[in-house]
Amino acid sequence: MQIETNNWQAFGLATDALRDIDRFVSSPSKNRIVLVDAKEKLRNAVDIDPNFSRAQYYSAIVSDLLGQ
């Protein structure tokens, strides 16, 4: 396992997901669809690079926020 990834596609997906999480946390409406989108992006990042532990970590956080 590695915290970072050398795969730019996985990195881009994880970065977009973190923006989604930030948008969710900052939003007064707390739209869960934003978290569902973030979860999908993180899942795709892990599919691309299964050793990208940071994406796995944030995926677990999003799952917790979604109550899964």
N, C-alpha and C positions, 0 to 999 in steps of 0.2 A: 504494500500500500504506500501511496505517496500523497502528501497533502496537496501538492500542485500537479498540474498536467502540462505536458508538452504539446498536447493536441489543441490547436487554436479553435476548432469547432466546439469541443467540449468546454473550453474556457469561455467562449462567447456565450454559450447557452447558460452556463453557471452565472456569468456576469449579468445577463438579462434577468435571470431568476432572482438574483439579489436585488436588482432594481425593483422588481415586482414586490418582493418582501418589504422593502423600504417604503414603497408606495402604499402597501396595505397598512403598515404600522403608522404611517403619517396621515392616513385618511380617516376622517371622522366617521365615514359610513362603513368601514371595515368589510368591503365587498369580498366575499369568499372566492369568487371566480378568479380574482387576482392570484390568490394562493393556489388554486387548482392549476392555473397556467404556470406558476412558478414550479410546482411539483412536477409537471410534465416536462418542463425544460431541464430540471435537475435529473429526472429519470433518463432523459435522452443523453445528457452529459455523461452519466454513469454507464449507459449502454455503449457509448463511444469509447470511454476510457474507464473500465471497471476498477482500476486502481486509484481513481481520483477521489480520495477520501474526503476532501473538503465538500465536494458535491454530495456525497453520501451523508455527511454530517448535516448539511443544510436541508437535505431532503427529509431527514428525520425530524428536524425542527418544524418544517412545514407540515409534515404529517401530524405532529403534536398540535400545532395551531388549528389544524382541520379536525382534530379530535379523532384521528385514526390510530 
